[in-house]
Amino acid sequence: MNQVIQILMNQLKNNNPQMFEKYEMLRKNNGNPTAIFNQMISNYTPEQMQKFMSFAKNFGVPDDVLSQVQNGIKP
């Protein structure tokens, strides 16, 4: 799970620095990273989710972790 979050955070930092700063602020104030991650991907279209999953797989994220993402992550 941490691998997926790290990949997403790198992508977010590059594509949306403002959202990345919000995430970092929440994380530093003991925010739940899994809940933050779920909130961030909840608005992804099926196409965006598929691209994210392909991106994560290409970076070596294991299939079982990707399955957790697809099936919804439970905090």
Helices and strands as residue ranges (DSSP letters): H 2-15, H 17-28, H 33-41, H 46-58, H 63-71
